[in-house]
């Protein structure tokens, strides 16, 4: 398996401004595997500590933050010598060790020569009531499920993935049907590493669905384990409503779908908990495509997506026959699968602000409005054969964006007012 984040980790390793790194991400997205692979390929040795699995080290930071003492303990534990230049120190599930995250401040200030990465699920790390991040003393990186490009590499088609990255349309167009077939696979399999690994090894669709259902059950178990007890039932209700929310023609989150008479104040904490732990992706409505987009967001109006398209299909009970029947999968749940897929690919860049636009009367809508490198880019998602979009054209005529993107199953081509990008190349 290949994860593109390893290239960012290599840049971090060589940076003269390197600080201890916190790798964030939902459970089961491959954080531990990535860090061990990074240590194996880029360092002489790796000292790996999982604080949930090593109770004896949970008190490592409680005495003081003397880095020499901490390094000595780690050397004894790992039965090795820690060479600052050639050893990667990994603190996994760091939220399980009291004072663990605070210790990163002292590594930054008093011992910057050490290469330290802390990892942990957002379920425990970002939401722990007694944890505060050492602002300005750490770097951050987010890991999400495999992208479609990483999925291609896992399937053994690295050259095709490279063509997508290079935007070599002359090559891409030749293999368009193959890319569409792989995209249908991706919509069913998704990007959770364990699921992808099983699919690559067996091509067993039933095994894929069994693993996805097991992951969903483990997430539901985490709700009770990590969330404040009083909001657990509401977290479950929000979580279980997502397929129904996305099946609507208007995919705006509606509290009444959860239960009749539901109000924002009853569920806003549950929603934020799921967003903070990385299991839901949120896109706010904006009233105007101005810079910065966040200045024009409506905090009370938003869409919610799962963090993985394959898990959305599993929650909704998507039948594997949809894969065999061709392009019908793109129109499942009124295009919910396709819009979920696009959101997931756009969200790979954690710095990118992603919203959607409607006019004041909500009679016109653009699926995504993205702030990227100081530009505002509208993106219209078309899951079927009908490529006409009155709202998208009206938006472009009114606001005249420098770049406007329609993404669909048709090949790459440019028109005077917009560019059509194939769905398999949207990232």
Beta strands, then each sheet from edge to edge (+ up, - down):
strand 1: 20-25
strand 2: 45-50
strand 3: 87-92
strand 4: 115-121
strand 5: 138-142
strand 6: 280-286
strand 7: 297-306
strand 8: 353-358
strand 9: 365-372
strand 10: 375-381
strand 11: 403-408
strand 12: 413-414
strand 13: 419-422
sheet 1: 2+ 3+ 4+ 1+ 5+
sheet 2: 7+ 6- 8- 9+ 10- 11- 13- 12+
end
